Amino acid sequence: MGKLKKILLLVASLALAALAQEDSTKVEDIAFSKVYLGIEGGEIYPFGDLIDATYNTMYGGLNFRYSYWKNVDGVVMFHYAYFKPRPDVVPYDGVHQASGKLGLDWRFPAIHPIVLGGGFACNWTRADLDDDIVKDEIYDEPGGTLGDNETEFGWFARLNVVLWNFEKFRVGFNFMWEEIWTLPKRSDMLYAGIYVERKLW
């Protein structure tokens, strides 16, 4: 729980810092005054024990961003990836993963155009089983429970680098570290992608 407390303390500290930067403008005058929709694609790099279980893979998805405080945006992300496991470790063909993330982005003028963010993640995974594999036979093997679907929760931190702004469009890089609280060991992954975003209003 020590790491979780540190993460929550960091998020709370950044939120207080953002509030301290506000002038007399009220939050209700800023929240949802700007809304953006984007598409993103890139690659996922597993870390720790996952390196021995699966290969790097591509991902894609949608991002939704909205203004909330003066220098703080809310972010909602939905991504999909298909992992190919290393055949000598895991007894199935692949793993479908749908990921949802909810968090905040902080824009600090001193480090513009770099944006820092973080929040909570929820991943749904399911094994892509061959017809000849019986789920009961692999249940006790590494990753065997994925045949019945799994939903796991965790946190993410991200570094967003804006490359180009043009009227209603924005292009940038998204680097994201994700840790899923799967016991007995955590699952860590690095996302590196590029996004294109359009301002809706």
C-alpha positions in Angstrom: 0.0 0.0 0.0 3.0 2.3 0.4 3.3 2.9 -3.4 -0.4 3.5 -3.7 -0.3 6.1 -0.9 2.6 7.9 -2.6 0.7 8.0 -6.0 -2.5 9.4 -4.4 -0.4 11.9 -2.5 1.3 13.0 -5.7 -2.1 13.4 -7.6 -3.5 15.4 -4.7 -0.4 17.6 -4.6 -0.6 18.3 -8.3 -4.3 19.1 -8.0 -3.7 21.6 -5.2 -0.8 23.2 -7.1 -3.1 23.7 -10.1 -5.8 25.2 -7.9 -3.2 27.5 -6.4 -2.3 28.8 -9.9 -5.9 29.8 -10.6 -7.0 33.4 -10.6 -10.5 34.6 -9.8 -12.0 32.6 -12.6 -14.5 30.1 -11.3 -14.2 26.4 -12.0 -17.7 26.2 -13.4 -16.7 28.8 -16.0 -13.9 26.6 -17.3 -15.1 23.0 -16.8 -16.1 21.5 -20.2 -15.6 24.9 -22.0 -13.3 23.0 -24.4 -13.7 19.4 -25.5 -11.3 17.4 -27.8 -11.7 14.0 -29.4 -8.6 12.1 -30.7 -7.3 8.9 -32.2 -4.1 7.3 -31.1 -1.9 4.4 -32.1 1.5 3.1 -31.0 3.3 0.2 -29.4 3.2 -1.4 -25.9 6.4 -2.7 -24.3 6.0 -5.1 -21.4 8.3 -5.0 -18.4 9.2 -7.3 -15.5 7.9 -10.8 -15.7 5.7 -9.9 -18.7 8.9 -9.7 -20.8 9.2 -13.5 -20.5 5.5 -14.0 -21.2 4.6 -11.8 -24.2 6.0 -9.8 -27.1 5.7 -6.1 -27.7 2.5 -5.3 -29.5 0.6 -2.5 -31.3 -2.4 -0.7 -29.8 -5.0 1.8 -31.0 -7.9 3.7 -29.6 -9.8 6.9 -28.8 -9.0 9.7 -26.4 -11.4 12.3 -25.0 -10.0 15.4 -23.3 -11.9 18.3 -21.7 -10.9 21.5 -19.8 -11.7 21.4 -16.1 -9.5 23.9 -14.2 -7.4 26.7 -15.6 -4.3 24.5 -16.2 -5.9 21.1 -15.7 -7.7 18.8 -18.3 -9.7 15.7 -17.6 -8.8 12.7 -19.9 -10.7 9.6 -20.8 -8.9 6.9 -22.9 -10.0 3.7 -24.5 -7.4 1.4 -26.1 -7.3 -2.0 -27.6 -4.3 -4.4 -28.0 -3.8 -8.0 -29.0 -0.8 -9.7 -27.2 1.0 -12.6 -28.7 2.4 -14.7 -25.9 5.7 -16.6 -26.0 4.6 -20.2 -26.9 7.0 -21.9 -24.5 5.4 -20.1 -21.5 1.7 -19.6 -22.2 -0.6 -22.3 -23.6 -2.9 -20.1 -25.9 -2.7 -18.2 -29.1 -3.1 -14.6 -27.9 -4.7 -12.2 -25.5 -7.3 -9.5 -26.2 -7.0 -6.5 -24.0 -9.4 -3.6 -23.8 -8.2 -0.8 -21.6 -10.0 2.2 -20.1 -8.3 5.1 -18.3 -9.5 8.1 -16.4 -7.3 10.8 -15.2 -6.0 14.4 -15.2 -3.4 16.3 -17.3 -1.5 19.3 -15.9 -0.2 22.0 -18.2 2.7 23.9 -16.6 3.8 27.0 -18.5 7.5 26.5 -17.5 7.7 23.2 -19.3 5.4 23.8 -22.2 4.6 22.0 -24.6 5.2 19.0 -22.2 2.1 18.0 -20.3 2.1 15.7 -17.3 -0.8 13.4 -16.4 -1.9 10.5 -14.3 -4.9 8.5 -13.1 -6.6 5.1 -12.8 -6.7 2.3 -15.3 -9.0 -0.7 -15.8 -8.0 -3.5 -18.2 -10.3 -6.3 -19.5 -8.4 -9.3 -20.9 -9.4 -12.6 -22.5 -7.4 -15.4 -23.9 -7.7 -16.3 -27.5 -7.9 -20.1 -27.1 -7.5 -22.7 -29.8 -10.5 -25.0 -30.2 -8.4 -28.0 -29.2 -7.5 -26.5 -25.8 -9.7 -27.3 -22.9 -10.0 -24.5 -20.4 -10.0 -26.8 -17.4 -6.7 -28.4 -18.4 -4.8 -25.0 -18.5 -6.5 -23.3 -15.6 -3.6 -23.9 -13.2 -0.9 -23.0 -15.7 0.6 -19.5 -16.0 -2.1 -17.2 -17.4 -4.6 -20.0 -17.5 -7.4 -18.0 -15.8 -7.5 -15.6 -18.8 -9.7 -18.1 -20.6 -12.6 -16.9 -18.3 -11.9 -13.2 -18.8 -10.2 -11.0 -16.2 -10.7 -7.4 -15.2 -7.8 -5.7 -13.4 -7.3 -2.2 -12.0 -4.2 -0.1 -11.6 -2.7 3.4 -12.3 -1.0 5.2 -15.1 1.3 8.2 -15.4 1.9 9.9 -18.8 4.0 12.5 -20.5 2.3 14.2 -23.4 4.4 16.1 -25.9 2.5 18.4 -28.3 4.2 18.6 -31.6 1.9 20.7 -33.8 -1.2 22.9 -33.2 -3.2 24.1 -36.2 -6.6 25.7 -35.6 -8.8 22.9 -34.3 -6.2 20.1 -34.8 -3.4 19.0 -32.5 -0.7 16.3 -33.0 1.6 14.9 -30.4 3.4 12.0 -28.7 1.9 10.1 -25.7 4.3 8.2 -23.4 2.5 6.3 -20.7 3.6 4.0 -17.9 0.9 1.6 -16.6 1.0 -0.6 -13.6 -1.9 -3.1 -13.0 -2.3 -4.4 -9.5 -2.5 -8.1 -10.4 -1.3 -10.2 -7.4 1.0 -11.9 -6.5 3.0 -9.6 -8.9 2.3 -6.3 -10.6 2.1 -6.0 -14.4 4.0 -3.1 -15.8 3.9 -1.8 -19.4 5.1 1.2 -21.3 2.9 2.8 -24.0 4.5 4.9 -26.8 2.2 6.4 -29.4 1.2 9.3 -31.6 -2.2 10.9 -31.6 -4.3 13.3 -33.7 -6.8 15.4 -31.8 -9.7 17.6 -33.0 -11.3 20.3 -31.0 -15.1 19.8 -30.9 -15.9 23.1 -29.2 
